[in-house]
Amino acid sequence: MRQRGSAQRVPFVSTDPLAKYRAVTGSQARVRWWQKLVSLAALALLVLLTGALVAAVMGALVIAARLLLDIIVS
C-alpha cells in the first residue's frame, strides 16, 4: 500500500550538463574588470546628461522669466 503524498523520485545525477553555464553566487561571485569599466562609463554619461538637462531647464526658466519681466515692465 502506498503512503499518501509520496511520489516517485528521480534518482540524483551527480553530473550536471548545465553546470558550467549556471551563475556563480555568494562569496565566489566576481564582477569582471571590463564590466566595472562599462558601468563607470554609463554612470558618468548618466550624470553628465542629467546635469546638462537640469542646466537647460534652468536656462529656459531664466530666459522665460526675463521675457515675462520685459513684457510686464514695458
Secondary structure, 3 states (H helix, E strand, C coil): CCCCCCCCCCCCCCCCCCHHHCCCCHHHCCCCHHHHHHHHHHHHHHHHHHHHHHHHHHHHHHHHHHHHHHHHHC
